[in-house]
Amino acid sequence: MIISETYIATKQEKPIRFQEYGVGIFKTIPTKSGIKKAIKKELIFIDGVLASTSKYIYGGEKIELYQSENELTFERLKLDVEVLFEDDYLAIIYKPAGILVSGNKFVTITNALTQNLTKSNQTDAVKPQPIHRLDYPTSGVLLIGKTSAALLKLNKLFENKEIEKTYYAITIGKMCSGGFINFKVDGKNASTEFKVILSAKSKRFTVLNLVELKPKTGRKHQLRKHLSSIGHQILGDKNYGKTHLVLNGKGLYLQAHELKFIHPFTKEEIIVSKDLPKKFTKIFNAKIQ
């Protein structure tokens, strides 16, 4: 057998069983069932001794994952993710456009989280999971839960509309300064607050606008559908709007810019944002925060 991965356990306030601690420390084994299978196959050693699920971890132990030379290796996803905020309970990362958050594809944000985030020291640590979704062509900030309790509480914050999300989009056509769009999406009530921040003349589109968007509900493709419904489709949107106004090759001009909420454990106010891509700012010859 050959060593596949080595990990030094972090110091624990209270000893924790390895079957709980081991979840997420190895890039190739993200689940508790995977840890149990590796132990059964005698592939994990702690300080040189064959591991067991009941072994207690105190901190400082050398944990080694072996792999049989004749065993097929798992394909590893190599995808660097920008981490904007992280603590023991949650993280906020930047999702680039053109990548799925989750799904049956190999290249997803979910599959890349374990290698990019630090494993939580909490006893209920789990494989990091996104709390919400961003469309494939949409870039921006994405909230991640790292423990069972965090997943539950963060989902509750979303349900209770206690997480404020701010988006920016580039829209086509002269708009009023702002207001609310109340237009049903998939037969359900949906509401979006919008405010035009900047406008610029365009040879092809007459006027392009930088618009701040605050969705009050979370329907699928809500922002894209809402802006299209008032005659101001998002630049680069191939699904909603007039086909002759579609801009090809540049992607969708929509970004989840900021998340604001009260941390469910520390009770601190969390405000995390990401600067807009250059393709947004160069339209207005200004750096927009």
C-alpha positions in Angstrom: 0.0 0.0 0.0 1.0 3.6 -0.6 0.1 6.7 1.4 -2.6 8.7 -0.4 -3.1 11.6 2.1 -1.7 12.6 5.5 -3.5 14.8 8.0 -2.5 16.2 11.4 -5.6 16.5 13.8 -6.3 19.9 15.2 -6.5 20.4 18.9 -10.0 19.6 20.3 -11.7 21.2 23.3 -13.3 17.8 24.0 -12.3 14.5 22.6 -14.3 13.4 19.5 -14.8 10.0 18.0 -12.9 9.5 14.7 -16.0 8.5 12.8 -17.3 12.1 13.4 -14.0 13.8 13.2 -12.9 12.1 10.0 -15.7 13.4 7.8 -14.2 15.9 5.3 -10.5 15.7 6.3 -9.6 13.7 3.2 -10.2 15.1 -0.3 -11.1 11.6 -1.7 -13.5 10.6 1.2 -16.1 13.3 1.9 -18.7 11.2 3.8 -19.0 9.2 7.0 -19.9 6.0 5.1 -16.7 6.5 3.0 -14.6 6.7 6.2 -16.2 3.5 7.6 -15.5 1.7 4.3 -11.8 2.8 4.4 -11.4 1.7 8.0 -13.0 -1.7 7.1 -10.5 -2.0 4.2 -7.7 -1.2 6.7 -6.7 1.9 4.8 -6.6 4.4 7.7 -4.0 4.6 10.4 -3.8 7.0 13.4 -0.3 7.4 14.8 0.7 4.3 13.0 -2.1 2.2 14.4 -5.0 0.9 12.4 -7.9 3.2 12.9 -11.3 2.4 14.3 -14.6 4.4 14.3 -14.5 4.5 18.1 -11.0 5.9 18.4 -11.0 9.3 20.2 -9.2 12.3 18.6 -7.6 14.8 21.0 -5.5 16.8 18.6 -2.0 16.3 17.2 -2.6 12.8 15.9 -1.1 11.9 12.6 -3.8 10.4 10.4 -2.8 8.6 7.3 -4.9 7.3 4.4 -3.4 4.5 2.4 -4.4 3.2 -1.0 -3.8 -0.2 -2.4 -1.5 -0.2 -5.4 -3.9 -2.2 -7.4 -6.9 -0.1 -6.4 -8.4 2.3 -8.8 -7.9 5.9 -7.7 -10.8 8.3 -7.4 -10.7 11.3 -9.8 -10.1 14.4 -7.9 -11.6 17.7 -8.8 -9.0 20.4 -9.0 -10.9 23.7 -8.8 -9.7 26.7 -6.8 -12.5 28.6 -5.1 -12.1 32.1 -3.7 -13.1 32.1 0.0 -14.4 35.5 1.0 -15.3 34.6 4.6 -14.9 31.5 6.8 -15.2 30.4 10.4 -16.0 27.1 12.1 -19.7 27.2 11.2 -20.0 28.7 7.7 -18.2 30.1 4.7 -19.0 32.5 1.9 -17.3 31.9 -1.4 -17.3 33.4 -4.9 -18.9 31.3 -7.6 -17.6 32.1 -11.1 -20.0 32.2 -14.0 -20.2 29.0 -16.0 -20.0 26.5 -13.1 -22.9 24.6 -11.6 -23.4 24.9 -7.8 -24.4 21.2 -7.6 -25.8 18.4 -9.7 -24.7 15.3 -11.5 -21.8 16.9 -13.2 -18.2 16.3 -11.8 -17.2 20.0 -12.0 -19.4 21.7 -9.4 -18.9 24.1 -6.6 -20.1 21.5 -4.1 -17.5 19.0 -5.2 -14.8 21.6 -4.8 -15.7 22.8 -1.3 -13.8 20.1 0.7 -10.5 21.0 -0.8 -10.9 24.7 -0.5 -12.4 25.1 3.0 -11.0 24.2 6.5 -12.7 21.4 8.2 -14.9 22.6 11.1 -13.8 21.6 14.6 -17.4 21.3 15.8 -18.6 17.9 16.8 -21.4 18.0 14.2 -19.0 18.9 11.3 -20.3 17.7 7.9 -19.2 17.9 4.3 -19.6 21.6 3.4 -22.9 22.3 1.6 -24.3 25.3 -0.2 -27.3 26.9 1.5 -28.8 28.4 -1.7 -28.3 28.3 -5.4 -27.0 30.5 -8.2 -27.8 29.9 -11.8 -25.1 28.3 -14.0 -24.4 31.7 -15.9 -24.6 33.8 -12.7 -21.5 34.7 -10.7 -21.3 35.9 -7.1 -21.3 35.3 -3.4 -22.6 31.9 -2.2 -23.3 30.9 1.4 -22.0 27.5 2.7 -22.8 25.6 5.8 -20.1 23.5 7.6 -22.0 21.8 10.4 -25.3 20.2 10.8 -26.6 22.9 13.1 -25.3 25.6 10.7 -27.1 24.0 7.8 -30.4 24.0 9.8 -30.1 27.6 11.1 -28.9 29.1 7.8 -31.8 27.5 5.9 -34.1 28.9 8.5 -32.7 32.4 8.0 -33.5 32.0 4.3 -37.0 30.7 5.0 -37.7 33.7 7.3 -36.2 36.1 4.8 -33.5 37.2 7.3 -30.7 37.1 4.8 -30.5 40.2 2.5 -29.2 39.5 -1.0 -28.1 42.2 -3.3 -27.5 41.6 -7.0 -26.2 43.8 -9.8 -27.2 43.4 -13.5 -26.6 45.2 -16.7 -30.0 45.8 -18.4 -31.0 47.0 -21.8 -33.1 50.1 -22.6 -33.9 53.4 -20.8 -35.4 52.7 -17.3 -37.0 54.7 -14.6 -34.9 55.4 -11.5 -36.3 52.5 -9.5 -39.2 50.8 -7.9 -40.7 47.3 -7.3 -41.5 44.6 -9.8 -44.4 42.4 -8.6 -44.9 39.8 -11.2 -45.8 36.1 -10.5 -43.1 33.6 -11.4 -44.3 30.0 -12.1 -47.7 31.0 -10.7 -46.3 32.2 -7.3 -46.1 35.7 -6.0 -42.6 37.3 -6.5 -41.2 40.7 -5.7 -38.0 42.5 -6.6 -36.8 45.9 -5.6 -34.6 47.7 -8.2 -32.6 50.9 -8.4 -30.7 52.2 -11.5 -27.2 53.2 -10.4 -25.6 54.2 -13.7 -26.7 54.5 -17.3 -24.6 54.7 -20.5 -25.4 55.2 -24.2 -24.8 52.2 -26.4 -24.7 52.1 -30.2 -26.4 48.7 -30.4 -28.7 48.8 -27.4 -29.3 52.6 -27.2 -29.0 52.5 -23.3 -27.3 50.1 -20.9 -28.0 50.4 -17.1 -26.2 49.2 -14.0 -29.1 48.1 -11.8 -29.1 47.1 -8.1 -31.5 44.3 -7.4 -32.9 43.1 -4.0 -35.1 40.1 -4.4 -37.8 39.8 -1.7 -38.7 36.3 -2.8 -36.6 33.5 -4.2 -38.2 32.1 -7.3 -36.3 30.3 -10.0 -34.8 32.8 -12.5 -36.8 35.5 -10.7 -34.5 38.4 -11.5 -34.1 37.5 -15.2 -37.9 37.0 -15.6 -38.8 40.1 -13.7 -36.5 42.4 -15.7 -37.7 40.8 -19.0 -41.3 41.3 -17.9 -40.9 45.1 -17.8 -39.1 45.2 -21.1 -35.5 45.5 -19.8 -33.8 42.1 -20.3 -30.4 41.4 -18.7 -27.5 41.8 -21.1 -26.4 38.4 -22.3 -29.6 36.6 -21.3 -30.5 34.0 -24.0 -33.6 32.7 -22.3 -35.7 35.7 -21.4 -36.2 38.6 -23.7 -36.0 39.5 -27.4 -33.7 37.3 -29.4 -32.4 40.3 -31.5 -31.1 41.9 -28.3 -29.0 38.8 -27.2 -25.3 39.5 -26.8 -23.3 36.4 -27.6 -20.0 35.3 -26.2 -19.8 37.5 -23.1 -22.0 35.5 -20.7 -24.8 36.8 -18.5 -24.4 40.2 -16.9 -25.8 39.3 -13.5 -23.9 38.9 -10.3 -24.9 38.1 -6.7 -23.0 41.0 -5.2 -23.6 40.9 -1.4 -25.0 38.9 1.5 -26.0 40.5 4.8 -27.3 38.6 7.8 -26.8 38.1 11.6 -24.5 35.1 12.3 -26.7 32.5 13.9 -23.9 31.5 16.4 -21.7 34.5 17.1 -24.6 37.0 16.6 -22.3 39.3 14.7 -23.5 41.2 11.6 -22.0 39.6 8.5 -21.7 41.7 5.4 -19.7 40.1 2.5 -19.5 41.4 -1.0 -17.5 40.8 -4.2 -16.3 43.5 -6.6 -18.0 43.4 -10.0 -16.2 41.8 -12.9 -14.4 44.1 -15.4 -16.9 43.3 -18.1 -19.4 45.3 -15.9 -17.3 48.2 -15.0 -15.7 48.9 -18.3 -19.2 49.7 -19.8 -19.3 52.7 -17.5 -15.6 53.6 -17.4 -15.6 53.4 -13.6 -14.8 51.0 -10.8 -18.0 50.1 -9.1 -17.9 48.6 -5.5 
